Amino acid sequence: MKRILDPLDERILAELSANARIAHAELGAKVNLSRNAVRQRIERLERDGAIQGYTVRLGDSRRPSSLISAVIFVYRYDRMRGDEVLSTLQGIPEVVRCEVLSGEFDLMVRVDAASPERVHAVWKEIAAMAGVENTVTSFVLSAVF
């Protein structure tokens, strides 16, 4: 059963989204709860699936410069029933973003890989998926902003 979040839970999630490393005592002071009450709420939020993990977001200046980025536009045979393609894309570590598009293309897939050969291997994997009709790949030359 999915539990409805109360306003304190929402405030805790907002603070953790801004700084996942915040100490329980500091977070408690911000939301007017004790350190122990904050810890218990966080544990419940994790158990209930409202918090599914913690991660590190790298700034552009810290991102490894050796990564090769490419965008793969994907045409699916049946854009309305192509969920298998989306599920499979989620399992490819180099796929960092996938967006469903209107217009000519069905999907835009962003790939960050260690080498052009790895981008090619990911492209071959995507092109071979059941449900994929065609692809168009473009390498990213530079990031403007």
Residue pairs with C-beta under 8 A, 6 or more apart in sequence:
2 48
3 48
3 50
5 13
5 45
5 50
8 31
8 33
8 41
9 41
9 45
9 50
11 30
11 31
12 27
12 31
12 38
12 41
12 42
12 45
13 45
13 50
13 51
15 22
15 27
15 30
15 31
16 22
16 27
16 42
16 51
20 54
20 55
22 30
24 35
24 36
24 38
24 39
24 42
25 35
27 38
28 34
28 35
28 37
28 38
31 38
33 41
42 51
45 51
46 52
60 143
66 114
67 112
67 113
67 114
68 112
68 113
68 114
68 115
68 116
68 118
68 119
68 139
68 140
69 110
69 111
69 112
69 113
69 139
69 140
70 110
70 111
70 113
70 119
70 123
70 137
70 138
70 139
70 140
71 108
71 109
71 110
71 111
71 137
71 138
71 140
72 108
72 109
72 111
72 122
72 123
72 126
72 135
72 136
72 137
73 101
73 105
73 107
73 108
73 109
73 135
73 136
73 137
73 138
74 85
74 105
74 106
74 107
74 108
74 109
74 126
74 132
74 134
74 135
75 105
75 106
75 132
75 133
75 134
75 135
76 82
76 85
76 106
76 107
76 131
76 132
76 133
77 131
77 132
77 133
78 131
79 106
82 106
82 131
84 129
84 130
84 131
85 107
85 129
85 130
85 131
85 132
86 98
86 107
88 129
89 95
89 98
89 107
89 109
89 126
90 98
92 122
92 125
92 126
94 111
94 112
94 113
94 118
94 119
94 122
95 109
95 110
95 111
95 122
96 110
96 111
96 112
97 108
97 109
97 110
98 107
98 108
98 109
98 110
99 107
99 108
100 106
100 107
101 107
101 108
105 136
109 126
111 119
111 122
111 123
113 119
113 122
116 139
119 137
119 139
123 135
123 137
126 132
126 135
127 134
127 135
